[in-house]
């Protein structure tokens, strides 16, 4: 169950990163409100997952899902640049996440 909570926490991190971008520096209150709500939910789910998962593992997986997810959303939704080096960096992050899961 902790892993499921952690995955949802990471996905909510992607949501709040994306809506933070759309909030235009918290000047668009609808997006700003979604950002804050997603942040709170993400942190709460992370804290629930940390009840049974090690701190280092939980935090690494959470930030990794958020980083790779934001990278994918940036490319697919926001039209950010794609380069072999950026893709390689994302692959390294995912590799690290898999190793962290295996090590746990």
N, C-alpha and C positions, 0 to 999 in steps of 0.2 A: 504494500500500500504506500509506503514511504516513497518508493520510486515513481509511482504514478503522481503523487502530490508534487514531487520534485519536477517532473516533466511539465505539469501544468503551471507550476511556478515559473519555469523557464520560458514557456510560451507566453505567459502574461508579461514577462520582461520584454519580449519582442513587441507586444501590443503597446506597452507604455513607451518604449523607445520610439516607435513609429508615431504614436499620437503626440508625443512630445515634439517631434519634428513638425507635425501638422499644426501644433498649437502656436507656432510662430512666436516663440519666446513667452509663452503663456498669455498671449494677447487675444487668442481665440478661446473663449471660456468653455465651449462645448468640448473641444479637444483637450483642453487643460483639465477639465473635470474627469474625462475618461482616463487621462494619464495618471492622475492622482489615485483614482479608484483602482486601476490596474496595478499601480505600485503597491498599494496597501494589500491587495489580494495576493500579489506575488510574494511579498515579504511574509505574509501570514502563512501561505502554503509552504514556503521555504522553512519557516520556523517549525511547522508541524513535521516536515520531513526530517529535520535535524533532531527530532526526538529519538529517532532510531538509526540515523545515518551519521557517520563521522563528519565533523565540521569540514575538514578539507575536501572530502569527497563531495558532499552536498553543495558546498559553495563553488567548487570547480565545475561541476556539472551544470549548475544554475547559470553561472556566468557564461559558460561555453554555449549552452543552448541560446542564451540571449545574444551573444556575439555573432554566432553563425546565423541565427534567425534574422537578426537585424541586417547582416550582410546580404542575405538572400532577399529580404524585403527591399533593401536599398537598390539592388540590381533589378529585381522583377517589377517593383511598383514605382520606385522613384527614378528609375533610369540612370542609376549611378554607373560609373565606369567599371568594365570588366577587364581584368588583365590576368595573364597566367600567374603572375606573382601573387595577386590577391586570392585567386582560386587555390593556389598551393598553400597559402597561409590558412585558409578555411579548412582545407584537408588536414593540415597539421593539428588544428584545433579539434576537429572531429576525431582524429586518431588519438589525441590525448584524452578525450572524453571516453572513448572505448577502453583505453588502457586503465583509466581510473575506475570504470565500472568493473572491469575484469579483476583489478586489484582489490576491490571491495568484496 
